[in-house]
Amino acid sequence: MQCRALRDSAEEIKKYDVAYFMVSVDTLEDNTAFAEEHRADFPILANPEKDMVEAYGALMLRGFARRWTYYIGVDGTILKIDKETNPATAGEDMARIMGELGFPRI
């Protein structure tokens, strides 16, 4: 659902000068198949070792990644962590929040 929401809001998201992607603890092969199945037009990064997900504090006890959205400035500063990400509205929420945070438009 979250992948489709981002894909369906691509036009709004791509009005901003940003790179966006999802991170999964699944394998590269699983993520590639998932991306193809859901026609994702953005990268889905594979972190089966779970080290990056853990470093961002998003690893749950059962080994899954939380559905959090990190907004990171061009200087690498984390500007906001949305811990209430709604998978159904993730794309439109992302575009709205980037506007609120003052991300540059193209």
Backbone torsions as a table, in degrees:
resi	resn	phi	psi	omega
1	MET	NA	-44.4	-179.2
2	GLN	-65.6	-41.4	178.4
3	CYS	-60.4	-46.2	179.1
4	ARG	-63.8	-38.6	180.0
5	ALA	-63.6	-40.8	177.5
6	LEU	-67.5	-44.3	179.0
7	ARG	-60.2	-44.9	-176.4
8	ASP	-71.2	-19.2	178.2
9	SER	-103.0	13.5	-175.1
10	ALA	-55.8	-39.3	-178.1
11	GLU	-60.4	-42.9	179.1
12	GLU	-70.8	-43.9	-178.7
13	ILE	-63.3	-41.2	-176.0
14	LYS	-75.6	2.3	171.5
15	LYS	-76.7	-11.7	179.6
16	TYR	-102.9	149.7	179.3
17	ASP	-85.4	75.7	-175.7
18	VAL	-139.3	160.3	167.6
19	ALA	-108.6	134.2	177.6
20	TYR	-135.1	150.4	-176.5
21	PHE	-162.4	167.0	173.6
22	MET	-109.5	156.0	175.3
23	VAL	-124.7	134.8	-179.1
24	SER	-130.4	151.9	175.7
25	VAL	-88.2	5.8	176.5
26	ASP	-79.1	169.5	180.0
27	THR	-73.5	163.2	176.7
28	LEU	-57.5	-42.5	-179.3
29	GLU	-63.0	-44.1	178.5
30	ASP	-64.4	-41.9	179.8
31	ASN	-66.7	-38.0	178.2
32	THR	-62.9	-45.3	178.4
33	ALA	-63.8	-42.1	179.3
34	PHE	-61.9	-46.6	-179.7
35	ALA	-61.6	-41.3	178.7
36	GLU	-66.8	-44.0	-178.7
37	GLU	-60.9	-38.9	-176.2
38	HIS	-101.2	9.6	176.9
39	ARG	51.9	45.1	178.1
40	ALA	-65.5	134.0	178.9
41	ASP	-108.8	28.4	178.6
42	PHE	-145.7	159.3	-178.4
43	PRO	-70.7	145.7	170.1
44	ILE	-119.6	107.6	-175.7
45	LEU	-80.5	142.8	179.7
46	ALA	-101.1	128.2	176.5
47	ASN	-135.3	63.0	-178.1
48	PRO	-64.5	-20.1	176.4
49	GLU	-73.5	-20.5	175.9
50	LYS	70.2	8.7	-177.5
51	ASP	-70.0	-41.8	178.8
52	MET	-68.1	-44.4	179.1
53	VAL	-60.0	-41.4	178.3
54	GLU	-66.4	-40.4	-179.8
55	ALA	-62.0	-30.9	177.9
56	TYR	-87.1	2.5	177.5
57	GLY	75.7	15.8	-173.7
58	ALA	-104.2	11.0	-179.8
59	LEU	-91.2	123.6	177.8
60	MET	-81.8	162.3	-178.4
61	LEU	-56.2	-34.8	-178.6
62	ARG	-81.1	1.5	175.9
63	GLY	93.6	4.6	176.8
64	PHE	-93.3	158.2	176.8
65	ALA	-88.4	139.8	175.0
66	ARG	-71.7	153.8	178.8
67	ARG	-89.1	62.5	178.7
68	TRP	-100.1	151.6	176.6
69	THR	-114.8	125.0	179.1
70	TYR	-104.5	130.1	176.0
71	TYR	-107.8	114.0	-172.4
72	ILE	-118.4	127.6	-179.6
73	GLY	-73.0	168.6	-177.7
74	VAL	-61.1	-24.6	179.5
75	ASP	-88.4	3.4	178.6
76	GLY	90.4	-0.5	179.2
77	THR	-76.0	132.5	174.9
78	ILE	-76.7	115.1	-176.7
79	LEU	-87.1	-30.3	-178.1
80	LYS	-163.5	144.5	170.1
81	ILE	-121.4	116.7	177.6
82	ASP	-91.3	101.8	-179.3
83	LYS	-89.5	1.3	179.2
84	GLU	-113.9	29.7	-177.5
85	THR	-54.2	126.0	177.8
86	ASN	-97.3	112.2	-177.1
87	PRO	-54.2	-35.1	-176.4
88	ALA	-71.1	-29.0	-177.1
89	THR	-118.8	17.1	-173.8
90	ALA	-55.6	-40.6	-177.6
91	GLY	-68.6	-49.8	179.9
92	GLU	-67.3	-35.0	176.7
93	ASP	-64.1	-42.2	-179.7
94	MET	-61.1	-46.9	-179.6
95	ALA	-61.9	-42.9	179.8
96	ARG	-63.2	-47.2	-178.0
97	ILE	-66.6	-37.9	176.7
98	MET	-60.7	-38.6	175.5
99	GLY	-63.5	-45.4	179.2
100	GLU	-61.7	-35.8	-179.4
101	LEU	-82.2	-6.1	177.3
102	GLY	80.0	27.0	176.3
103	PHE	-60.6	142.2	-178.2
104	PRO	-67.4	141.2	176.2
105	ARG	-92.5	154.9	177.6
106	ILE	-84.3	NA	NA
